[in-house]
């Protein structure tokens, strides 16, 4: 399929040199997806039929870093800009829900694309061939949907981080998740417990800043509770208060969505600001009350951001915002 994507000249020069040496080469994955979406890619990954040793030899006149030879990846540095170049491959079993135990190199680009997570990321492109899109990723972008490549259970068992990545893509792009993929997300959510918290942190922060975050938080509360078990008591907890139309968790989701700024400390604080409410609920003839809930919310929030390994600046900001989010600021006399 002919489709024009503006590839940076250095990335295109890598593709051209590999082609001249008799190998197939394409830009692949996120840079193709973002180009179709009309966004500027952050980086340009390249895949090729050349094995790593061949790539190193072909680019002997450049700095080549053996980034991950066991998985077929080297990094070519041109004018201080790194380009990852990975050999077409077929992955073996994923015993740790993270990386394949072994890989097998192939010369077939379609076999390589078959191992990728979502159809919108399973596309490759070069100017001569055009768009290689065996799983209809371009159509899924146009239809605004997230769909796994092949069997969704298999994809999530291979790398459980894909569960939250699916939510992140849907949130950031405002896409919906197909029923089969959504069902597999709910079914396999506990696999996230096998994933390093640093990786979850990155995806969670991007998810919280997405345009579609409200629907994702509401539809996948069970996944959020897997990442943050402390939030589970908030789900379905009726506030029984005339000032609140939502359950605690639904209120949290709307609060996160209503903040459209980019300060991640504020986003995380909004996610955690009422997390201590269930611990201090009382009820009288006037309805439900959560007196002093800022303190238990602060304590729980501090535990969460510590566990998810936020940096100190973000952690301190979150904890302070949660503690004082319900404080009443009295007006004072202006001092001239």
C-alpha positions as CSV (number, residue, x, y, z in Angstrom):
1,X,0.0,0.0,0.0
2,X,1.5,3.3,-1.0
3,X,1.4,5.8,1.8
4,X,3.7,8.8,2.3
5,X,5.5,9.3,5.6
6,X,8.1,12.0,6.1
7,X,11.1,10.0,7.4
8,X,14.1,12.0,8.8
9,X,17.0,12.0,6.4
10,X,19.3,10.1,8.7
11,X,16.7,7.4,9.3
12,X,16.1,7.2,5.6
13,X,19.9,7.0,4.9
14,X,20.0,3.9,7.2
15,X,17.2,2.3,5.3
16,X,18.8,3.1,1.9
17,X,22.2,1.8,2.9
18,X,20.6,-1.5,4.1
19,X,18.6,-1.7,0.9
20,X,21.7,-1.1,-1.2
21,X,23.4,-4.0,0.6
22,X,20.6,-6.3,-0.3
23,X,18.5,-6.2,2.9
24,X,14.9,-5.1,3.6
25,X,14.5,-2.3,6.0
26,X,11.6,-0.2,7.3
27,X,10.7,2.3,10.0
28,X,8.3,0.4,12.3
29,X,5.9,0.7,15.2
30,X,5.2,3.9,17.1
31,X,6.7,6.3,14.5
32,X,4.5,4.9,11.8
33,X,1.4,5.1,14.1
34,X,2.2,8.7,15.1
35,X,2.8,9.7,11.6
36,X,-0.6,8.4,10.5
37,X,-2.2,10.2,13.5
38,X,-0.5,13.5,12.3
39,X,1.7,13.6,15.4
40,X,5.5,14.1,15.4
41,X,7.2,10.9,16.4
42,X,9.6,11.1,19.3
43,X,12.0,8.5,17.8
44,X,12.3,6.4,14.6
45,X,12.9,2.7,15.1
46,X,14.1,0.6,12.2
47,X,13.7,-3.1,11.5
48,X,15.6,-5.0,8.9
49,X,16.3,-8.5,7.5
50,X,20.0,-8.0,8.2
51,X,21.3,-9.7,11.3
52,X,23.0,-7.6,14.0
53,X,26.5,-8.6,12.9
54,X,25.7,-7.6,9.3
55,X,24.3,-4.2,10.5
56,X,27.5,-3.6,12.6
57,X,29.6,-4.4,9.5
58,X,27.6,-2.2,7.1
59,X,27.8,0.8,9.5
60,X,31.4,0.3,10.5
61,X,32.0,4.0,9.7
62,X,29.5,5.1,12.4
63,X,29.2,4.6,16.1
64,X,27.2,1.4,16.6
65,X,26.1,0.4,20.1
66,X,25.3,-3.3,20.7
67,X,22.1,-2.4,22.7
68,X,20.6,-5.8,22.9
69,X,22.3,-8.3,20.6
70,X,20.4,-11.3,22.1
71,X,17.2,-9.7,20.8
72,X,18.6,-8.5,17.5
73,X,19.0,-4.8,18.4
74,X,21.9,-2.4,17.8
75,X,21.8,1.4,18.0
76,X,23.3,3.5,15.2
77,X,24.3,7.0,16.2
78,X,24.3,9.7,13.5
79,X,25.0,13.3,14.5
80,X,24.4,12.4,18.2
81,X,20.9,11.0,17.4
82,X,20.4,7.3,18.2
83,X,18.4,5.0,15.9
84,X,17.5,1.5,17.1
85,X,17.9,-1.1,14.3
86,X,16.4,-4.5,15.1
87,X,16.5,-7.6,13.0
88,X,13.1,-9.1,12.0
89,X,12.4,-11.8,14.5
90,X,10.0,-14.4,15.9
91,X,9.8,-14.5,19.7
92,X,9.9,-17.7,21.8
93,X,8.1,-18.3,25.1
94,X,7.8,-15.5,27.6
95,X,8.3,-17.2,31.0
96,X,8.5,-14.0,32.9
97,X,5.6,-12.1,31.3
98,X,8.3,-9.6,30.1
99,X,10.8,-10.7,27.6
100,X,11.1,-13.7,25.3
101,X,13.3,-16.5,26.5
102,X,14.8,-16.7,23.0
103,X,14.3,-15.2,19.6
104,X,14.6,-16.5,16.1
105,X,15.7,-14.2,13.3
106,X,13.6,-14.2,10.1
107,X,13.6,-12.4,6.8
108,X,9.8,-12.0,6.7
109,X,8.6,-8.6,7.9
110,X,5.0,-9.9,8.3
111,X,6.2,-12.6,10.8
112,X,8.0,-9.8,12.7
113,X,4.9,-7.7,12.9
114,X,2.9,-10.6,14.1
115,X,4.7,-10.6,17.5
116,X,3.8,-7.0,18.2
117,X,1.2,-5.8,20.8
118,X,-1.6,-3.8,19.0
119,X,-2.6,-3.4,15.4
120,X,-1.8,0.3,15.5
121,X,1.8,-0.6,16.4
122,X,2.1,-3.5,13.9
123,X,2.8,-1.4,10.8
124,X,6.1,-0.8,8.9
125,X,7.0,1.6,6.1
126,X,9.6,2.5,3.6
127,X,9.4,4.8,0.7
128,X,9.9,2.1,-2.0
129,X,7.4,-0.4,-0.7
130,X,5.0,1.9,1.1
131,X,2.9,0.8,4.1
132,X,3.1,-2.8,5.3
133,X,-0.1,-3.3,7.3
134,X,-1.1,-6.9,7.6
135,X,-3.4,-6.4,10.6
136,X,-5.3,-3.3,9.4
137,X,-3.7,-1.0,11.9
138,X,-4.3,2.1,9.7
139,X,-8.1,1.2,9.6
140,X,-8.1,0.8,13.4
141,X,-6.5,4.2,13.7
142,X,-9.2,5.7,11.5
143,X,-11.9,3.8,13.5
144,X,-10.2,4.9,16.8
145,X,-9.9,1.5,18.3
146,X,-7.3,-0.5,20.2
147,X,-7.1,-4.1,19.2
148,X,-4.5,-6.8,20.0
149,X,-2.6,-8.5,17.2
150,X,-3.9,-12.0,17.1
151,X,-4.9,-13.6,20.4
152,X,-5.2,-11.0,23.2
153,X,-4.5,-13.5,26.0
154,X,-1.3,-14.5,24.3
155,X,-0.2,-10.9,23.8
156,X,-0.8,-10.1,27.5
157,X,0.9,-13.2,28.8
158,X,3.9,-12.4,26.7
159,X,4.3,-9.0,28.2
160,X,1.8,-8.0,30.9
161,X,2.8,-4.3,30.7
162,X,0.7,-4.4,27.5
163,X,-2.4,-4.4,29.7
164,X,-1.8,-0.9,31.0
165,X,-0.3,0.2,27.7
166,X,-3.6,-0.6,26.0
167,X,-5.3,1.6,28.6
168,X,-2.7,4.3,28.1
169,X,-3.1,4.4,24.3
170,X,-6.9,4.5,24.6
171,X,-6.7,7.3,27.1
172,X,-4.1,9.4,25.2
173,X,-5.7,9.1,21.8
174,X,-9.3,9.0,23.0
175,X,-9.8,5.5,21.4
176,X,-12.0,2.7,22.5
177,X,-10.8,-0.9,23.2
178,X,-12.4,-3.7,21.3
179,X,-14.5,-6.2,23.3
180,X,-12.1,-9.1,22.9
181,X,-9.1,-7.1,23.9
182,X,-11.1,-5.5,26.8
183,X,-12.2,-8.9,28.1
184,X,-8.6,-10.2,28.0
185,X,-7.5,-7.1,30.0
186,X,-9.9,-7.8,32.8
187,X,-9.1,-11.5,32.7
188,X,-5.3,-11.1,32.8
189,X,-5.0,-8.0,35.1
190,X,-3.2,-9.9,37.9
191,X,-0.3,-10.4,35.6
192,X,0.6,-6.8,36.2
193,X,1.9,-8.0,39.6
194,X,4.9,-9.5,37.7
195,X,5.9,-6.2,36.2
196,X,8.5,-3.8,37.6
197,X,6.8,-0.8,39.2
198,X,9.1,1.6,37.3
199,X,7.5,0.5,34.1
200,X,4.0,0.7,35.5
201,X,4.7,4.2,36.7
202,X,5.6,5.5,33.3
203,X,2.5,4.1,31.7
204,X,0.2,5.2,34.5
205,X,1.4,8.8,34.3
206,X,0.8,8.9,30.5
207,X,-2.6,7.3,31.1
208,X,-3.6,9.9,33.7
209,X,-2.8,12.8,31.3
210,X,-4.8,11.4,28.4
211,X,-7.9,13.0,26.9
212,X,-9.9,9.8,27.4
213,X,-8.8,9.2,31.0
214,X,-12.4,9.4,32.5
215,X,-13.7,6.5,30.5
216,X,-10.6,4.4,31.1
217,X,-10.7,5.0,34.9
218,X,-14.4,4.2,35.1
219,X,-14.3,1.1,32.8
220,X,-11.1,-0.4,34.1
221,X,-11.3,0.3,37.9
222,X,-10.3,-3.3,38.5
223,X,-7.1,-2.8,36.6
224,X,-6.3,0.4,38.5
225,X,-7.1,-1.4,41.8
226,X,-4.5,-4.1,40.8
227,X,-1.9,-1.4,40.4
228,X,-3.1,0.5,43.5
229,X,-4.9,-2.0,45.8
230,X,-5.5,0.7,48.4
231,X,-8.1,2.3,46.0
232,X,-10.3,-0.8,45.9
233,X,-12.5,0.2,49.0
234,X,-13.3,3.4,47.1
235,X,-14.9,1.5,44.2
236,X,-18.7,1.5,44.6
237,X,-18.6,3.3,48.0
238,X,-21.7,5.5,48.1
239,X,-21.0,8.9,49.8
240,X,-24.6,9.4,51.0
241,X,-24.1,13.1,50.9
242,X,-26.1,15.7,49.1
243,X,-22.9,17.4,48.1
244,X,-21.7,14.3,46.2
245,X,-23.5,12.7,43.2
246,X,-20.8,10.0,42.7
247,X,-19.3,7.1,44.6
248,X,-15.9,7.9,46.0
249,X,-14.1,6.2,43.1
250,X,-16.3,7.8,40.4
251,X,-15.7,11.2,42.1
252,X,-11.9,10.5,41.9
253,X,-12.1,9.6,38.2
254,X,-14.0,12.8,37.4
255,X,-11.6,14.9,39.4
256,X,-8.6,13.5,37.5
257,X,-10.4,14.1,34.2
258,X,-11.4,17.7,35.1
259,X,-7.8,18.8,35.6
260,X,-6.4,19.5,32.1
261,X,-3.0,20.8,33.1
262,X,0.3,18.9,32.7
263,X,1.6,18.8,36.3
264,X,1.8,15.0,37.0
265,X,1.9,15.7,40.8
266,X,-1.5,17.2,40.5
267,X,-2.8,14.3,38.4
268,X,-1.5,11.7,40.9
269,X,-2.8,13.8,43.9
270,X,-6.2,13.9,42.3
271,X,-6.1,10.1,41.8
272,X,-5.3,9.6,45.5
273,X,-6.8,12.6,47.2
274,X,-9.9,10.8,48.7
275,X,-8.3,7.3,49.0
276,X,-8.6,7.4,52.8
277,X,-12.3,8.3,52.9
278,X,-13.6,4.7,53.5
279,X,-11.5,4.5,56.6
280,X,-13.2,7.5,58.4
281,X,-16.8,7.3,57.2
282,X,-19.5,8.2,59.7
283,X,-23.2,8.7,59.2
284,X,-25.9,10.6,61.0
285,X,-29.3,12.1,60.2
286,X,-27.7,14.5,57.7
287,X,-26.1,11.7,55.7
288,X,-22.5,10.5,55.3
289,X,-19.4,12.3,56.5
290,X,-15.7,11.9,56.1
291,X,-14.3,14.2,58.8
292,X,-10.5,14.5,58.7
293,X,-10.1,12.3,55.7
294,X,-7.1,14.3,54.5
295,X,-4.8,12.7,57.0
296,X,-5.5,9.0,56.2
297,X,-5.6,9.9,52.5
298,X,-2.1,11.5,52.9
299,X,-0.8,8.4,54.7
300,X,-2.1,6.0,52.1
301,X,-0.9,8.3,49.2
302,X,2.6,8.5,50.6
303,X,2.7,4.7,50.7
304,X,1.5,4.4,47.1
305,X,3.9,6.9,45.6
306,X,6.8,5.3,47.6
307,X,5.9,1.9,46.2
308,X,5.5,3.1,42.7
309,X,8.9,4.9,43.0
310,X,8.0,8.4,42.1
311,X,10.8,10.9,42.2
312,X,11.1,12.9,45.4
313,X,9.8,16.2,43.9
314,X,6.6,14.5,42.6
315,X,6.2,12.4,45.8
316,X,6.5,15.4,48.1
317,X,4.1,17.4,45.9
318,X,1.5,14.6,45.9
319,X,1.6,14.1,49.6
320,X,1.2,17.8,50.4
321,X,-1.6,18.3,47.9
322,X,-3.5,15.3,49.3
323,X,-3.1,16.4,52.9
324,X,-4.4,19.9,52.3
325,X,-6.8,19.3,49.4
326,X,-9.8,19.8,51.7
327,X,-8.4,22.7,53.7
328,X,-10.4,25.9,53.9
329,X,-8.3,28.9,53.0
330,X,-9.6,32.0,54.9
331,X,-9.2,35.4,53.4
332,X,-6.8,37.8,55.2
333,X,-6.3,41.5,55.1
334,X,-4.1,42.6,52.3
335,X,-0.8,43.9,53.5
336,X,0.5,46.8,51.4
